[in-house]
């Protein structure tokens, strides 16, 4: 079936509940949404020096594409296929330093730009080697020390991240330090889009997140929509932690507790006074999702204060409600609902983008 959402939120209804049960739609999303959008593959600290090799798995459980970050002797960083062009062996299994890439199966070798340089026992092969024997290079971009790839990009990376990057230009994000002690991987028994929808509205905060609601002023919660992203801005209640210098000039006289940026389709960049929490939503199956939390800290002393505190508790509350919705959208008695024009603009925007990418 096809899916459509009216552009006018005041009359629009949400995605048909069949979307969350439709295996064909799930498969289509894999190819038309995730393979064509810019996916976060982590910070680049492990490939900071020349002749560094670091494997990455692109969306395990969905795209399952083995990739390899390779920085050559001149300092150029590329993203290559991590699959040998001979018989498909995985080339590099862990972080290492090397001046070439060597396959452990039949000793085919490549330079750090991906060009095949050596292959034994191929003396009699005709029309060999050809460009097909080199490692494919994947579209790769960086922002503030973080890497992004797209297998078949629908648009340049900055069409997706540009509005966010411009907004946080005053923050030295590249200097924020990854804190592995804060890393979390959560498993949610729900469709990935339900998790994203929950993130995209502050409507549920007073009803689901009691402690968070004590830190942020729900009445002044606002959002802004961009071509492939959206921003939610939470202001701090009196006495609660806020940014010393708001990131937006329009916030000059306001005490901002958090900036919640979402980048289509599955990336959340949450800016708090202590730093940045990156959340990546990874679909595993039509009703199973992994969510990665990675923290990049500017001021450790503020980690347990304000809207950016107790993220484990907030996540547990979100998981409980999203899993309840997963059960509900399977009901024969529910088809679709309506949007709040004031509180669910982000959800409506997300649904519209999904429908556009299906065509």
Secondary structure, 3 states (H helix, E strand, C coil): CCCCCCCCCCCCECCCHHHHCCHHHHHHHHHHCHHHCCEEEEECHHHCCCCEEEEEEECCCCCCEEEEEEECCCCCEEEEECECCCCCCECCCCCEECCCEECCCCCCEECCCCCEEECCCCCCCCCCCCHHHCCCECEEEEECCEEEEECCCCCCHHHHHHHHHHHCCCCCHHHCEECHHHCEEEEECCCHHHHHHHHCCCCCHHHHCHHHHHHECHHHCEEEECCCEEEEEEEECCCCCCCCCCCCHHHCCCCEEEEEEEECCCEEEEEECCEEEEEEEEEEECCEEEEEEEEEECCHHHCCCHHHCCHHHHHHHHHHHHHHHHHHCCCCCCCCCECCCCCCHHHHHHHHHHHHHHC
